Amino acid sequence: MAVRTELELYRLPAWLPQELQSRFPQLRVVALEGYAEMDRELPEAEVFVGWSLPAPKLALAGKLKWMHSLMTGVAQLCYPE
């Protein structure tokens, strides 16, 4: 699952989700337009790729196994929990 950003430079190329899906047909690849759609997808997500995953959203991701931050640091992903 990846979340789209407003910054054009940092947007996921439109072709990438389809390419990943074709290379890995056993997976379900989801590219979201924004954070509002995350509540629907996070409960089943095993991988998250994005800029940040706010703590309330992380609580929904019960099956999450991997988080990949597109930022150089991960301070925005460090929660006291």
Helices and strands as residue ranges (DSSP letters): E 2-3, G 8-10, H 16-23, E 31-32, G 35-37, H 38-41, G 42-44, E 47-50, H 55-58, E 66-69, G 75-77
